[in-house]
Amino acid sequence: MTKKRSRKVEVEDTNVYVFYNIITKVMLFVDAHLHAGAVSKFDLCGFKHRDHWKIFLETEWQPSGDK
């Protein structure tokens, strides 16, 4: 008989930021702690025409069809 081991896994408290290109309709999903961290990761991609991108944030509360 084997024993099951339980492991406690710490999950980082991050938010999902979506960078959306209004011209090409491309979406880039980024996990980051803060807005500044998401922007830093976005900048690492080196995309041109920064004014073509909008930033969206996934919040804890998401709308659904259930009422």
PDB file with SEQRES, HELIX, SHEET and CRYST1 records, atoms N, CA, C and O in Angstrom:
SEQRES   1 A   67  MET THR LYS LYS ARG SER ARG LYS VAL GLU VAL GLU ASP          
SEQRES   2 A   67  THR ASN VAL TYR VAL PHE TYR ASN ILE ILE THR LYS VAL          
SEQRES   3 A   67  MET LEU PHE VAL ASP ALA HIS LEU HIS ALA GLY ALA VAL          
SEQRES   4 A   67  SER LYS PHE ASP LEU CYS GLY PHE LYS HIS ARG ASP HIS          
SEQRES   5 A   67  TRP LYS ILE PHE LEU GLU THR GLU TRP GLN PRO SER GLY          
SEQRES   6 A   67  ASP LYS                                                      
HELIX    1 AA1 HIS A   35  LEU A   44  1                                  10    
HELIX    2 AA2 ARG A   50  HIS A   52  5                                   3    
SHEET    1 AA1 3 MET A  27  ALA A  32  0                                        
SHEET    2 AA1 3 ASN A  15  ASN A  21 -1                                        
SHEET    3 AA1 3 TRP A  53  LEU A  57 -1                                        
CRYST1    1.000    1.000    1.000  90.00  90.00  90.00 P 1           1          
ATOM      1  N   MET A   1       0.840  -1.173   0.000  1.00  0.00           N  
ATOM      2  CA  MET A   1       0.000   0.000   0.000  1.00  0.00           C  
ATOM      3  C   MET A   1       0.890   1.244   0.000  1.00  0.00           C  
ATOM      4  O   MET A   1       1.823   1.356   0.796  1.00  0.00           O  
ATOM      5  N   THR A   2       0.590   2.157  -0.891  1.00  0.00           N  
ATOM      6  CA  THR A   2       1.379   3.384  -0.957  1.00  0.00           C  
ATOM      7  C   THR A   2       0.579   4.546  -0.385  1.00  0.00           C  
ATOM      8  O   THR A   2      -0.648   4.599  -0.468  1.00  0.00           O  
ATOM      9  N   LYS A   3       1.317   5.455   0.188  1.00  0.00           N  
ATOM     10  CA  LYS A   3       0.683   6.649   0.751  1.00  0.00           C  
ATOM     11  C   LYS A   3       0.733   7.763  -0.278  1.00  0.00           C  
ATOM     12  O   LYS A   3       1.728   7.943  -0.980  1.00  0.00           O  
ATOM     13  N   LYS A   4      -0.347   8.498  -0.350  1.00  0.00           N  
ATOM     14  CA  LYS A   4      -0.370   9.664  -1.224  1.00  0.00           C  
ATOM     15  C   LYS A   4       0.199  10.839  -0.453  1.00  0.00           C  
ATOM     16  O   LYS A   4      -0.186  11.104   0.686  1.00  0.00           O  
ATOM     17  N   ARG A   5       1.095  11.516  -1.076  1.00  0.00           N  
ATOM     18  CA  ARG A   5       1.695  12.691  -0.454  1.00  0.00           C  
ATOM     19  C   ARG A   5       0.986  13.934  -0.976  1.00  0.00           C  
ATOM     20  O   ARG A   5       0.771  14.093  -2.178  1.00  0.00           O  
ATOM     21  N   SER A   6       0.645  14.776  -0.077  1.00  0.00           N  
ATOM     22  CA  SER A   6       0.043  16.036  -0.516  1.00  0.00           C  
ATOM     23  C   SER A   6       1.117  17.113  -0.490  1.00  0.00           C  
ATOM     24  O   SER A   6       1.876  17.237   0.472  1.00  0.00           O  
ATOM     25  N   ARG A   7       1.162  17.865  -1.534  1.00  0.00           N  
ATOM     26  CA  ARG A   7       2.141  18.944  -1.643  1.00  0.00           C  
ATOM     27  C   ARG A   7       1.392  20.263  -1.659  1.00  0.00           C  
ATOM     28  O   ARG A   7       0.412  20.439  -2.382  1.00  0.00           O  
ATOM     29  N   LYS A   8       1.869  21.160  -0.860  1.00  0.00           N  
ATOM     30  CA  LYS A   8       1.291  22.495  -0.871  1.00  0.00           C  
ATOM     31  C   LYS A   8       2.014  23.305  -1.936  1.00  0.00           C  
ATOM     32  O   LYS A   8       3.235  23.464  -1.907  1.00  0.00           O  
ATOM     33  N   VAL A   9       1.239  23.803  -2.856  1.00  0.00           N  
ATOM     34  CA  VAL A   9       1.796  24.579  -3.949  1.00  0.00           C  
ATOM     35  C   VAL A   9       1.369  26.022  -3.770  1.00  0.00           C  
ATOM     36  O   VAL A   9       0.184  26.327  -3.637  1.00  0.00           O  
ATOM     37  N   GLU A  10       2.356  26.904  -3.768  1.00  0.00           N  
ATOM     38  CA  GLU A  10       2.046  28.323  -3.677  1.00  0.00           C  
ATOM     39  C   GLU A  10       1.808  28.859  -5.082  1.00  0.00           C  
ATOM     40  O   GLU A  10       2.615  28.657  -5.989  1.00  0.00           O  
ATOM     41  N   VAL A  11       0.701  29.534  -5.237  1.00  0.00           N  
ATOM     42  CA  VAL A  11       0.353  30.110  -6.526  1.00  0.00           C  
ATOM     43  C   VAL A  11       0.557  31.613  -6.438  1.00  0.00           C  
ATOM     44  O   VAL A  11       0.076  32.270  -5.515  1.00  0.00           O  
ATOM     45  N   GLU A  12       1.276  32.138  -7.410  1.00  0.00           N  
ATOM     46  CA  GLU A  12       1.522  33.573  -7.425  1.00  0.00           C  
ATOM     47  C   GLU A  12       0.220  34.320  -7.653  1.00  0.00           C  
ATOM     48  O   GLU A  12      -0.635  33.875  -8.419  1.00  0.00           O  
ATOM     49  N   ASP A  13       0.074  35.443  -6.995  1.00  0.00           N  
ATOM     50  CA  ASP A  13      -1.098  36.281  -7.146  1.00  0.00           C  
ATOM     51  C   ASP A  13      -0.837  37.276  -8.279  1.00  0.00           C  
ATOM     52  O   ASP A  13      -0.297  38.360  -8.058  1.00  0.00           O  
ATOM     53  N   THR A  14      -1.228  36.888  -9.488  1.00  0.00           N  
ATOM     54  CA  THR A  14      -1.008  37.740 -10.651  1.00  0.00           C  
ATOM     55  C   THR A  14      -2.332  38.046 -11.332  1.00  0.00           C  
ATOM     56  O   THR A  14      -3.355  37.432 -11.029  1.00  0.00           O  
ATOM     57  N   ASN A  15      -2.302  38.980 -12.233  1.00  0.00           N  
ATOM     58  CA  ASN A  15      -3.451  39.312 -13.058  1.00  0.00           C  
ATOM     59  C   ASN A  15      -3.110  39.032 -14.510  1.00  0.00           C  
ATOM     60  O   ASN A  15      -1.943  39.031 -14.902  1.00  0.00           O  
ATOM     61  N   VAL A  16      -4.142  38.796 -15.298  1.00  0.00           N  
ATOM     62  CA  VAL A  16      -3.945  38.593 -16.725  1.00  0.00           C  
ATOM     63  C   VAL A  16      -4.248  39.908 -17.440  1.00  0.00           C  
ATOM     64  O   VAL A  16      -5.334  40.472 -17.305  1.00  0.00           O  
ATOM     65  N   TYR A  17      -3.272  40.376 -18.196  1.00  0.00           N  
ATOM     66  CA  TYR A  17      -3.429  41.580 -19.001  1.00  0.00           C  
ATOM     67  C   TYR A  17      -3.473  41.149 -20.465  1.00  0.00           C  
ATOM     68  O   TYR A  17      -2.684  40.304 -20.890  1.00  0.00           O  
ATOM     69  N   VAL A  18      -4.382  41.720 -21.225  1.00  0.00           N  
ATOM     70  CA  VAL A  18      -4.502  41.399 -22.638  1.00  0.00           C  
ATOM     71  C   VAL A  18      -4.124  42.647 -23.434  1.00  0.00           C  
ATOM     72  O   VAL A  18      -4.738  43.705 -23.291  1.00  0.00           O  
ATOM     73  N   PHE A  19      -3.117  42.502 -24.262  1.00  0.00           N  
ATOM     74  CA  PHE A  19      -2.717  43.569 -25.169  1.00  0.00           C  
ATOM     75  C   PHE A  19      -3.348  43.248 -26.523  1.00  0.00           C  
ATOM     76  O   PHE A  19      -3.093  42.191 -27.100  1.00  0.00           O  
ATOM     77  N   TYR A  20      -4.163  44.156 -27.019  1.00  0.00           N  
ATOM     78  CA  TYR A  20      -4.942  43.933 -28.236  1.00  0.00           C  
ATOM     79  C   TYR A  20      -4.540  44.943 -29.302  1.00  0.00           C  
ATOM     80  O   TYR A  20      -4.597  46.153 -29.082  1.00  0.00           O  
ATOM     81  N   ASN A  21      -4.135  44.429 -30.458  1.00  0.00           N  
ATOM     82  CA  ASN A  21      -3.759  45.295 -31.561  1.00  0.00           C  
ATOM     83  C   ASN A  21      -5.007  45.595 -32.385  1.00  0.00           C  
ATOM     84  O   ASN A  21      -5.605  44.693 -32.972  1.00  0.00           O  
ATOM     85  N   ILE A  22      -5.397  46.876 -32.425  1.00  0.00           N  
ATOM     86  CA  ILE A  22      -6.635  47.263 -33.089  1.00  0.00           C  
ATOM     87  C   ILE A  22      -6.539  47.188 -34.613  1.00  0.00           C  
ATOM     88  O   ILE A  22      -7.568  47.215 -35.289  1.00  0.00           O  
ATOM     89  N   ILE A  23      -5.339  47.097 -35.164  1.00  0.00           N  
ATOM     90  CA  ILE A  23      -5.158  47.008 -36.611  1.00  0.00           C  
ATOM     91  C   ILE A  23      -5.150  45.548 -37.069  1.00  0.00           C  
ATOM     92  O   ILE A  23      -5.883  45.179 -37.987  1.00  0.00           O  
ATOM     93  N   THR A  24      -4.321  44.718 -36.429  1.00  0.00           N  
ATOM     94  CA  THR A  24      -4.147  43.329 -36.866  1.00  0.00           C  
ATOM     95  C   THR A  24      -5.055  42.346 -36.138  1.00  0.00           C  
ATOM     96  O   THR A  24      -5.145  41.179 -36.521  1.00  0.00           O  
ATOM     97  N   LYS A  25      -5.731  42.814 -35.085  1.00  0.00           N  
ATOM     98  CA  LYS A  25      -6.619  41.969 -34.263  1.00  0.00           C  
ATOM     99  C   LYS A  25      -5.863  40.858 -33.523  1.00  0.00           C  
ATOM    100  O   LYS A  25      -6.444  39.825 -33.188  1.00  0.00           O  
ATOM    101  N   VAL A  26      -4.585  41.072 -33.273  1.00  0.00           N  
ATOM    102  CA  VAL A  26      -3.755  40.123 -32.521  1.00  0.00           C  
ATOM    103  C   VAL A  26      -3.899  40.413 -31.032  1.00  0.00           C  
ATOM    104  O   VAL A  26      -3.936  41.573 -30.620  1.00  0.00           O  
ATOM    105  N   MET A  27      -3.980  39.349 -30.222  1.00  0.00           N  
ATOM    106  CA  MET A  27      -4.057  39.498 -28.776  1.00  0.00           C  
ATOM    107  C   MET A  27      -2.854  38.815 -28.132  1.00  0.00           C  
ATOM    108  O   MET A  27      -2.476  37.706 -28.510  1.00  0.00           O  
ATOM    109  N   LEU A  28      -2.264  39.492 -27.158  1.00  0.00           N  
ATOM    110  CA  LEU A  28      -1.142  38.959 -26.398  1.00  0.00           C  
ATOM    111  C   LEU A  28      -1.557  38.915 -24.932  1.00  0.00           C  
ATOM    112  O   LEU A  28      -1.888  39.953 -24.359  1.00  0.00           O  
ATOM    113  N   PHE A  29      -1.547  37.751 -24.323  1.00  0.00           N  
ATOM    114  CA  PHE A  29      -1.927  37.581 -22.921  1.00  0.00           C  
ATOM    115  C   PHE A  29      -0.664  37.558 -22.070  1.00  0.00           C  
ATOM    116  O   PHE A  29       0.289  36.844 -22.382  1.00  0.00           O  
ATOM    117  N   VAL A  30      -0.662  38.343 -20.990  1.00  0.00           N  
ATOM    118  CA  VAL A  30       0.509  38.460 -20.125  1.00  0.00           C  
ATOM    119  C   VAL A  30       0.077  38.321 -18.673  1.00  0.00           C  
ATOM    120  O   VAL A  30      -0.860  38.989 -18.238  1.00  0.00           O  
ATOM    121  N   ASP A  31       0.754  37.458 -17.918  1.00  0.00           N  
ATOM    122  CA  ASP A  31       0.558  37.371 -16.464  1.00  0.00           C  
ATOM    123  C   ASP A  31       1.561  38.309 -15.807  1.00  0.00           C  
ATOM    124  O   ASP A  31       2.754  38.271 -16.108  1.00  0.00           O  
ATOM    125  N   ALA A  32       1.064  39.148 -14.906  1.00  0.00           N  
ATOM    126  CA  ALA A  32       1.963  40.069 -14.209  1.00  0.00           C  
ATOM    127  C   ALA A  32       1.339  40.474 -12.880  1.00  0.00           C  
ATOM    128  O   ALA A  32       0.126  40.387 -12.693  1.00  0.00           O  
ATOM    129  N   HIS A  33       2.192  40.917 -11.962  1.00  0.00           N  
ATOM    130  CA  HIS A  33       1.710  41.363 -10.661  1.00  0.00           C  
ATOM    131  C   HIS A  33       1.010  42.714 -10.764  1.00  0.00           C  
ATOM    132  O   HIS A  33      -0.041  42.923 -10.158  1.00  0.00           O  
ATOM    133  N   LEU A  34       1.586  43.612 -11.518  1.00  0.00           N  
ATOM    134  CA  LEU A  34       1.058  44.960 -11.632  1.00  0.00           C  
ATOM    135  C   LEU A  34       1.062  45.393 -13.097  1.00  0.00           C  
ATOM    136  O   LEU A  34       1.684  44.757 -13.948  1.00  0.00           O  
ATOM    137  N   HIS A  35       0.361  46.477 -13.365  1.00  0.00           N  
ATOM    138  CA  HIS A  35       0.312  47.042 -14.718  1.00  0.00           C  
ATOM    139  C   HIS A  35       1.715  47.310 -15.253  1.00  0.00           C  
ATOM    140  O   HIS A  35       2.010  47.017 -16.412  1.00  0.00           O  
ATOM    141  N   ALA A  36       2.567  47.859 -14.417  1.00  0.00           N  
ATOM    142  CA  ALA A  36       3.937  48.180 -14.846  1.00  0.00           C  
ATOM    143  C   ALA A  36       4.690  46.920 -15.263  1.00  0.00           C  
ATOM    144  O   ALA A  36       5.463  46.949 -16.220  1.00  0.00           O  
ATOM    145  N   GLY A  37       4.473  45.825 -14.560  1.00  0.00           N  
ATOM    146  CA  GLY A  37       5.121  44.569 -14.923  1.00  0.00           C  
ATOM    147  C   GLY A  37       4.627  44.036 -16.254  1.00  0.00           C  
ATOM    148  O   GLY A  37       5.405  43.494 -17.039  1.00  0.00           O  
ATOM    149  N   ALA A  38       3.339  44.188 -16.508  1.00  0.00           N  
ATOM    150  CA  ALA A  38       2.768  43.746 -17.785  1.00  0.00           C  
ATOM    151  C   ALA A  38       3.339  44.580 -18.932  1.00  0.00           C  
ATOM    152  O   ALA A  38       3.685  44.044 -19.985  1.00  0.00           O  
ATOM    153  N   VAL A  39       3.432  45.883 -18.723  1.00  0.00           N  
ATOM    154  CA  VAL A  39       3.979  46.768 -19.755  1.00  0.00           C  
ATOM    155  C   VAL A  39       5.448  46.442 -20.019  1.00  0.00           C  
ATOM    156  O   VAL A  39       5.895  46.482 -21.165  1.00  0.00           O  
ATOM    157  N   SER A  40       6.199  46.119 -18.968  1.00  0.00           N  
ATOM    158  CA  SER A  40       7.613  45.741 -19.146  1.00  0.00           C  
ATOM    159  C   SER A  40       7.740  44.487 -19.999  1.00  0.00           C  
ATOM    160  O   SER A  40       8.600  44.411 -20.876  1.00  0.00           O  
ATOM    161  N   LYS A  41       6.881  43.502 -19.741  1.00  0.00           N  
ATOM    162  CA  LYS A  41       6.906  42.271 -20.545  1.00  0.00           C  
ATOM    163  C   LYS A  41       6.508  42.559 -21.991  1.00  0.00           C  
ATOM    164  O   LYS A  41       7.094  42.014 -22.927  1.00  0.00           O  
ATOM    165  N   PHE A  42       5.507  43.420 -22.162  1.00  0.00           N  
ATOM    166  CA  PHE A  42       5.083  43.805 -23.511  1.00  0.00           C  
ATOM    167  C   PHE A  42       6.236  44.471 -24.259  1.00  0.00           C  
ATOM    168  O   PHE A  42       6.468  44.178 -25.432  1.00  0.00           O  
ATOM    169  N   ASP A  43       6.947  45.353 -23.592  1.00  0.00           N  
ATOM    170  CA  ASP A  43       8.067  46.054 -24.220  1.00  0.00           C  
ATOM    171  C   ASP A  43       9.174  45.105 -24.669  1.00  0.00           C  
ATOM    172  O   ASP A  43       9.882  45.390 -25.634  1.00  0.00           O  
ATOM    173  N   LEU A  44       9.328  43.974 -23.970  1.00  0.00           N  
ATOM    174  CA  LEU A  44      10.338  42.986 -24.364  1.00  0.00           C  
ATOM    175  C   LEU A  44      10.044  42.397 -25.748  1.00  0.00           C  
ATOM    176  O   LEU A  44      10.950  41.905 -26.421  1.00  0.00           O  
ATOM    177  N   CYS A  45       8.788  42.449 -26.166  1.00  0.00           N  
ATOM    178  CA  CYS A  45       8.404  41.917 -27.485  1.00  0.00           C  
ATOM    179  C   CYS A  45       8.886  42.808 -28.627  1.00  0.00           C  
ATOM    180  O   CYS A  45       9.064  42.334 -29.749  1.00  0.00           O  
ATOM    181  N   GLY A  46       9.098  44.090 -28.351  1.00  0.00           N  
ATOM    182  CA  GLY A  46       9.621  45.001 -29.362  1.00  0.00           C  
ATOM    183  C   GLY A  46       8.652  45.338 -30.481  1.00  0.00           C  
ATOM    184  O   GLY A  46       9.083  45.614 -31.601  1.00  0.00           O  
ATOM    185  N   PHE A  47       7.350  45.321 -30.206  1.00  0.00           N  
ATOM    186  CA  PHE A  47       6.365  45.661 -31.238  1.00  0.00           C  
ATOM    187  C   PHE A  47       6.457  47.139 -31.594  1.00  0.00           C  
ATOM    188  O   PHE A  47       6.668  47.987 -30.728  1.00  0.00           O  
ATOM    189  N   LYS A  48       6.297  47.433 -32.869  1.00  0.00           N  
ATOM    190  CA  LYS A  48       6.281  48.819 -33.337  1.00  0.00           C  
ATOM    191  C   LYS A  48       4.852  49.357 -33.213  1.00  0.00           C  
ATOM    192  O   LYS A  48       3.913  48.602 -32.963  1.00  0.00           O  
ATOM    193  N   HIS A  49       4.709  50.642 -33.387  1.00  0.00           N  
ATOM    194  CA  HIS A  49       3.399  51.302 -33.389  1.00  0.00           C  
ATOM    195  C   HIS A  49       2.628  51.029 -32.103  1.00  0.00           C  
ATOM    196  O   HIS A  49       1.536  50.462 -32.124  1.00  0.00           O  
ATOM    197  N   ARG A  50       3.207  51.436 -31.004  1.00  0.00           N  
ATOM    198  CA  ARG A  50       2.598  51.203 -29.692  1.00  0.00           C  
ATOM    199  C   ARG A  50       1.180  51.782 -29.599  1.00  0.00           C  
ATOM    200  O   ARG A  50       0.358  51.294 -28.823  1.00  0.00           O  
ATOM    201  N   ASP A  51       0.899  52.816 -30.388  1.00  0.00           N  
ATOM    202  CA  ASP A  51      -0.427  53.428 -30.354  1.00  0.00           C  
ATOM    203  C   ASP A  51      -1.500  52.540 -30.993  1.00  0.00           C  
ATOM    204  O   ASP A  51      -2.684  52.867 -30.920  1.00  0.00           O  
ATOM    205  N   HIS A  52      -1.109  51.427 -31.617  1.00  0.00           N  
ATOM    206  CA  HIS A  52      -2.069  50.473 -32.171  1.00  0.00           C  
ATOM    207  C   HIS A  52      -2.542  49.456 -31.132  1.00  0.00           C  
ATOM    208  O   HIS A  52      -3.388  48.617 -31.443  1.00  0.00           O  
ATOM    209  N   TRP A  53      -2.020  49.510 -29.914  1.00  0.00           N  
ATOM    210  CA  TRP A  53      -2.315  48.512 -28.895  1.00  0.00           C  
ATOM    211  C   TRP A  53      -3.176  49.089 -27.778  1.00  0.00           C  
ATOM    212  O   TRP A  53      -2.956  50.212 -27.326  1.00  0.00           O  
ATOM    213  N   LYS A  54      -4.156  48.308 -27.340  1.00  0.00           N  
ATOM    214  CA  LYS A  54      -4.972  48.645 -26.170  1.00  0.00           C  
ATOM    215  C   LYS A  54      -4.702  47.595 -25.114  1.00  0.00           C  
ATOM    216  O   LYS A  54      -4.396  46.449 -25.443  1.00  0.00           O  
ATOM    217  N   ILE A  55      -4.811  47.974 -23.837  1.00  0.00           N  
ATOM    218  CA  ILE A  55      -4.561  47.044 -22.728  1.00  0.00           C  
ATOM    219  C   ILE A  55      -5.868  46.783 -21.991  1.00  0.00           C  
ATOM    220  O   ILE A  55      -6.586  47.715 -21.628  1.00  0.00           O  
ATOM    221  N   PHE A  56      -6.169  45.507 -21.774  1.00  0.00           N  
ATOM    222  CA  PHE A  56      -7.339  45.094 -21.007  1.00  0.00           C  
ATOM    223  C   PHE A  56      -6.879  44.262 -19.820  1.00  0.00           C  
ATOM    224  O   PHE A  56      -5.843  43.600 -19.883  1.00  0.00           O  
ATOM    225  N   LEU A  57      -7.644  44.295 -18.743  1.00  0.00           N  
ATOM    226  CA  LEU A  57      -7.309  43.569 -17.518  1.00  0.00           C  
ATOM    227  C   LEU A  57      -8.423  42.604 -17.174  1.00  0.00           C  
ATOM    228  O   LEU A  57      -9.592  42.988 -17.146  1.00  0.00           O  
ATOM    229  N   GLU A  58      -8.071  41.344 -16.909  1.00  0.00           N  
ATOM    230  CA  GLU A  58      -9.042  40.370 -16.429  1.00  0.00           C  
ATOM    231  C   GLU A  58      -9.252  40.620 -14.934  1.00  0.00           C  
ATOM    232  O   GLU A  58      -8.290  40.644 -14.166  1.00  0.00           O  
ATOM    233  N   THR A  59     -10.489  40.801 -14.530  1.00  0.00           N  
ATOM    234  CA  THR A  59     -10.784  41.040 -13.125  1.00  0.00           C  
ATOM    235  C   THR A  59     -11.275  39.760 -12.458  1.00  0.00           C  
ATOM    236  O   THR A  59     -11.613  38.786 -13.131  1.00  0.00           O  
ATOM    237  N   GLU A  60     -11.311  39.773 -11.134  1.00  0.00           N  
ATOM    238  CA  GLU A  60     -11.766  38.601 -10.385  1.00  0.00           C  
ATOM    239  C   GLU A  60     -13.211  38.278 -10.728  1.00  0.00           C  
ATOM    240  O   GLU A  60     -13.570  37.108 -10.864  1.00  0.00           O  
ATOM    241  N   TRP A  61     -14.042  39.305 -10.868  1.00  0.00           N  
ATOM    242  CA  TRP A  61     -15.446  39.106 -11.189  1.00  0.00           C  
ATOM    243  C   TRP A  61     -15.623  39.156 -12.696  1.00  0.00           C  
ATOM    244  O   TRP A  61     -15.280  40.154 -13.331  1.00  0.00           O  
ATOM    245  N   GLN A  62     -16.152  38.095 -13.267  1.00  0.00           N  
ATOM    246  CA  GLN A  62     -16.400  38.029 -14.699  1.00  0.00           C  
ATOM    247  C   GLN A  62     -17.898  37.851 -14.919  1.00  0.00           C  
ATOM    248  O   GLN A  62     -18.524  37.044 -14.231  1.00  0.00           O  
ATOM    249  N   PRO A  63     -18.482  38.578 -15.853  1.00  0.00           N  
ATOM    250  CA  PRO A  63     -19.910  38.421 -16.123  1.00  0.00           C  
ATOM    251  C   PRO A  63     -20.195  37.050 -16.734  1.00  0.00           C  
ATOM    252  O   PRO A  63     -19.354  36.473 -17.424  1.00  0.00           O  
ATOM    253  N   SER A  64     -21.367  36.556 -16.474  1.00  0.00           N  
ATOM    254  CA  SER A  64     -21.766  35.286 -17.068  1.00  0.00           C  
ATOM    255  C   SER A  64     -23.231  35.380 -17.455  1.00  0.00           C  
ATOM    256  O   SER A  64     -23.906  36.353 -17.118  1.00  0.00           O  
ATOM    257  N   GLY A  65     -23.720  34.380 -18.156  1.00  0.00           N  
ATOM    258  CA  GLY A  65     -25.109  34.349 -18.581  1.00  0.00           C  
ATOM    259  C   GLY A  65     -26.060  33.985 -17.443  1.00  0.00           C  
ATOM    260  O   GLY A  65     -27.269  34.183 -17.563  1.00  0.00           O  
ATOM    261  N   ASP A  66     -25.526  33.452 -16.338  1.00  0.00           N  
ATOM    262  CA  ASP A  66     -26.368  33.050 -15.205  1.00  0.00           C  
ATOM    263  C   ASP A  66     -26.734  34.244 -14.363  1.00  0.00           C  
ATOM    264  O   ASP A  66     -25.891  35.092 -14.071  1.00  0.00           O  
ATOM    265  N   LYS A  67     -27.995  34.313 -13.972  1.00  0.00           N  
ATOM    266  CA  LYS A  67     -28.435  35.412 -13.108  1.00  0.00           C  
ATOM    267  C   LYS A  67     -29.038  34.879 -11.852  1.00  0.00           C  
ATOM    268  O   LYS A  67     -29.468  35.653 -10.996  1.00  0.00           O  
TER     269      LYS A  67                                                      
END                                                                             
